[in-house]
Amino acid sequence: MTRNPQLDMKAREILERNDLGGYTVPTHGLYPFQWNWDSAFVALGFAPFDMDRAWQELETLVAGQWADGMIPHIIFHRDDAGYFPGPDMWASGTTPPTSGITQPPVLASIVRQLWEQEGAAPDHPRLAPLYQACLRSHRWFHRFRDPLGNGLVMATHNWETGRDNSSEWDDALARIDASRVGAYQRRDTGHVDAAMRPRQHEYDRYVAILEFGRASGWDHRRIADSGPFRMIDVGMSMILLRANRDLLVMAEALGDAAAAGELRQQIARAESGMDWLWNEEVGAYCSRDATTHESSGLVTNASFLGFYAGVGNRHQQARLIDALERISRGTAYLLPSLETGSRAYDHRRYWRGPIWLVVSYMVAQGLAEQGHADWALRIASDSAKLIEQFGFFESFSPETGEGSGGADFSWTAAMWLAWCGR
């Protein structure tokens, strides 16, 4: 793939424009604060031209880590009335103010990449503090978000999954009582077309889950045990398993034998537990309800993170490739967030169909590692075409390629610089 200097420069300009001094907003207006997994991917984008700034992005993120180890999904470094729900709604009581929930734990995997890009020296001056932050975060997940003891991750708010309005959550959200949610003013639909965003009845339930957490004083034990939303998320589970593998490499390099032993146990537990998410009928990993144990039965882009996590026997990996082939025949670009024709599929509406390049990146990385270089190249090529033809949008239609959500999006720019534009 030949580099495009003009797009390289445009991507760099986006990151620099969205840089608010030590942290990067995903895009101005729609998302005016620091987001957890956004910042991790953004660091990969800074790395090719400013490695110091890449490390700083991660260090600013972990500065918001809670005492119990949770790294929150939003850090409110400054006020901005243009976003809902803001810090007053969350009422976390932290300094700086944050949300009370987390996001997919990609951080350790990104830290490892930056560290290895600079030679993987055990005495690297930026490594140890970030390693410790990741270790505390992973312990938090295993303490509060593994209700079945099988190494899989339970989300207690759909926003934690990063795949906010995925059809996988519909049945669980339908059971949530939103009748006591008071009046509020959404801000997202003032920035982008409402046809690209979650519907109002869905958003009411998102707020109801938030209000439960706030009423509990963000007691993570209580939220995990009796919260209104309890889903074992295939995406977070696969990402944590991969992150544990990457953290183990760093633990061994640092000589942290105790943590290395702990991580090996967690990796083995998750490797065994992942079969609980396998749905043989659809031939893919699917999220399951932690309360009812029902499988979503939906093939999403997160299903293919099995390659990234390094799981699946020969039969399961073959079925996943079959699903990927089927999806590729039904759409113009890979990798849609939901298989075409599935329940509530919509090629323009947030996580019900559009392509998100950060998930495509992780899937492609896993495919390449598992010996499927042709599919990895196809996903990278499609991702590059989307940017070349339509720009640096938040997400893209798998049917037409048109951009959706926010424009000049930081993690899309980062994916161009670190991956598909190379």
N, C-alpha and C positions, 0 to 999 in steps of 0.2 A: 504494500500500500504506500503510495507516494504522499509525502507530507504536503499540506496546503499552508504555505506561510501566512496567507491572509486570514485563514480560520484560526491558525495558531495565535496570531496577534489578537484577533477578536476574542478568543477564549481567555487569553491572558487579561485583556482589558476588562472583561466581565468580572473575573475574580478580583482584580484590583478595585473596580468600581463598587463591588459588593463588600469589600473589606472595610470594616468599621473600626479598625485598630486592634488587632489581635484576634478578632473573630470575624467570620464572614456570614452575612445573611444569605439565605437561599436566593431571594430576589427582593428588591425593594417593593414596598406596598403590601403585597400579599403575605409575605413572611418576613417581618422586620426584626427578628431576634436570632439568636444562635440555636440551631437545632443539632441534636446529638449525632445521628448517623450522617447527616449532611456534612457536618464539619469533618468527620473522619474521611469521607470521600474527597472533600475539597482539599484536604492535605495532600492527597495524591496529585492533584492538579497543580498545586504550588510547587511541588518537589522538583519538576524539571527546570524551573527557572529561579526558585528562591527556597532552598531547603530550610533555611532558618525560619522562614515564614510558615512552612509546612509544619515544623515541630511546634511553633507557637500556637497554631490553630488547635492542636491537640492539647497543649498545656492549658490554654484558656478554657477548653471544654472541661477538663478534669478538675479545674479550680472550682467548678460548681458541684462537685461530687458530694453527696450527703454523707453524714457521719456513719450511717449504716452500710455504706458502700454503693448505693444506687447512684448512677449517673443519669440525671433527669433528661427528659426529651427536649425541653426548652429551657434556656437560661435567659432571663430578662435583664440584660445589662443596662438598659435605659428604657425610659417610658416611651410608649407609642400607642396612642389611642386608636390607631387604625387597625388593631388586631383584636379579635375575640376568640377564645377567652384569655384575658391578660392576667397579670400577676395578682390583682385583687381578687379575681375569680378563683384562682388556685389557692391563694392564702397558705403558701407552704411554710411561711415563717423562717425561711432561710435567707442567708446573705451570700451572694446576690439572690434575689427572688428567682424561683424556678417553678416549673410545673411539678406535679406530685407523682408522675409516672415516668417510665423509661422508654427506650427504643431499642431496635435490634443491635446486639453487642458486637459490632464490626470493629471496634476500636483496636483490640489486640492484633487483629490481622493487618491493620494498616500500620500500626507501630512496627510490627515485624518487617513490613515492606520497606519503610523508611530506613530502619536500622540496617537492613541488608543492603540497601542502595548505597549506604555510606561505609560498607565494609564489614558489618556485623561484629565489631569489636565489643567484647564484654564490658569494657570500661568506657563505652560511649557515654559522654556526659549527659545526654538527654534521655537515655534508656531507663535507668533504674526507677526514677519517680513515676514514669508512665507505666512501667511494668507493675509496680506496686498498685497503682490506681486500677489497672485492668484486673489484677488478682483479686482485689477487694470487690470490684464489680461482679466478677464471675462467682465469687463466694455468695454475694447477695442473691444472684439468680438461683444458685443451688439451694440456698436457705429458704427463700420465699416463693420461688416460682417453679418448683418441681413437686407438685402435689402427689404424683403417683410414684415418686422415687425411682423413675426410670430414665432420668437425665434429660427429659424433654421440658420445654419452656411453656409455661402458661402465661398468657396475656390477661391482664385484668382491665384493660381498656383497649378497644380496637385501635386507637391511635398508637399504642405501644408497638404494634406490629409493623408500622410504617405503611401498611397496605390498608389505609383507613376504612374505606367503604367496600372492601372486597366482598363479593357475594358469599364467601365462606362464613361471614359473620351474620348473615341475614336471620337465620333461625334463632340464634342466641339473642340478637338484638330485639327480635319481635317479642320476646318474653319480658322485656324490661318495661316497667311502668314509668312513663314519662309525664303522667298527669299532674305531678306536683312541681314540674319545672316551671319556673316563673318566666316572665317576659324578658327577652334579651334581643340584642341586635347583632345579627351576623355581619361580619365585615368582609368575608371572603368573596361573596357574590357582588360586592361593589368594585372588586378588582378584576374579576374574570367572569366570563359567561356562566350563568347559573347552570346551564346544560352540561357543563364540565365538572360540576361540583356535587357533593352529596345532597340528597333531597332533604327538605325541612323535617319530615317525620323521622328521618335517620339522625339528623343533627340533634333533635330533641333528646333522643336516647343517649347520644354522646355526652350531652350536658348532664343527664341524669346519672350516668356513671361517674362523671367528675364530681357531682354533688355528693354522692355516697362517699367517695374518697375524702373529700374535704370534711364532711361531717364526722368521719372516723379519725380525724386528726392525722391523716396520712399514715395510719398504723398499718404497715405492710403485712403484718400477720393477719390482722382482721380482714383486710381487703382480699387477701389471697384465699382465706378460708370461707368467707361469706359474702364476697362482693357480687354484684349483679351480672358481671361478665367474666366468664372463666373459660377461655379457649386455649387448648394446646395448639400453638401456632407452628406449622411446619417451617415457616421462614425463620422465625427466631430460634427454633430448635436446631435447624441445620447450621445457622450462622454461629450459634454458641458452640456447637461441636467443633466447627472449623476454628473458631477463635481459641478454644481450649488447646487444640493441636498447635496453633501458632504460639500461644503463651507457653506451652511446654518447651518449645525450642528455646525460648528466651530464658525460662527457668533453668534449663540445663546449662546454657551458656553462662549464666550468672552464678551457677553453683548452688542454687536453692533446691537442695535435695528434697526437703520436706514438701515444698509446693509441687515439685515435679511428681512426687509420688501421689499426691492428692489429685493432680490433674490427670494422671494416667488412670486413676480409678473413675473419675468423672467421664473421661473419654470412653472407657470400656462400658460404663453404664449406658451412655447415650447410644453407642454403637449397637448395643443389644436392644435398647428401648425403641429405636427408630422404627422397627418393624410394626410397632403399634399404630403408626401413622400410614402404613402401606395399605392401599385400597386395591385389591386384586381385580375388582370389577372394572375399574377405569385404568388400571396399570400405572398408578402414580402414587406419590406421597400426598396425602391430603390432611388438612387440619381436622382436629376432632374436639368435640365439646367435652370439657373436663367434668361436667355434671352428668350429662346423659350418655357420654361416650359415643355419640353418633358421629360418623364421618361426614364431612361436607360432600364428599364424592365429586369434588370439582378439581379440574386440572388447571392450575394457575402457574405463573412464572416461578413462584416459590417452590412448586413441586420439583423443579429441575435443579434446585439447590442441593439435591442429594449428591450430585457430582461434586459440587464445591465442598460438601462435608465429607466426601469420601466414603459414602455408605452405599449399600445395595449389593446383593449377590448378582451373579451373571444374569439370571432370569429377570430380576428387577431392573437392572440397568438396560437390558434389551427392551423391556416394556416401556421404559422412559424414552428411549430413542424412537420406538414406534409412535409414542404420543407426540414427540417432537416432529416427526415426519408428518403425522396427521395434521398437526397445527399448521405446519409450513404450507400444506396444500390449501388451507382455508383462509390464508391471509397473505397480504403483499409483503409485509415486513415482519421479522422476528425481533423480540419475543413478546407477544401480547401478555398482559397481566391476567387474562382469563381466556380460555379457549372459546373461539367463535362458536356461537350457537348455544352456549351454556346459559343457565338460568340468569336472567338479568344482565346478560352481556350488552355492553354499549361501548362502541369503539371510541367515544369521546369523553365518557364520564369517569374521570379519576381512575380508580383501580378496578374498574369493571371491564377493562379491555385495553386501554392505552398502554403503550410501551414505556417503561421506565429504564433508562440506560444503566443505572447503578445495579439493578437486579440482573439485567442482561450481562453486565460485566462479570458479576460473580458466577453466573451460570456458564459463561464462555470460559472463564478461568478454570472452572471445574471440569468442563468437557475436555479442554486441552490436556489437563492433568490425567484424565482417565482414558486417554487414547482416542478421543473423538475430535481431532484437530480440524476436520472438515466442517463440523457443526460449529465449532468455536469461531472459525474464520467466517462462516456465513453470518453468524450473529454480529460479529464485529463489523463486517462489511455493511450489513443492513443498518447498523447504528450510525456508521459514518455517513451513509447516504441520507439518512434522515436529517442530520445536521447540515450537510452540504446543500440539501434542497430546501429545507424549511427553517433552519436556524437553531438557536440554543434554547429550545423550549423545555419546560418542566417534564412534559411527556408528549407522546406522539400517537396518532391513530395508526393501528396496524393495517388498516385498510387503505387509507389515502395518504398517510404519512404526515398529514397536517399537524402542526404543533397545537398542544392544548395546555391549559394552566398558565403558569407564569412564564414570561419571556426573560431572556438574558439570565438563565438559571445557572447558579453556581456549580451544582454537581454535574450538570450536563457539560458545561465548559471543562470541568475537571476530567470527565471521562474522555473528552476529545484529546486533551493534552497527555493523559496518562495511558490511554488505551486505544480507542478506535481510530484516532487521527494519526497514529504513529505508523 
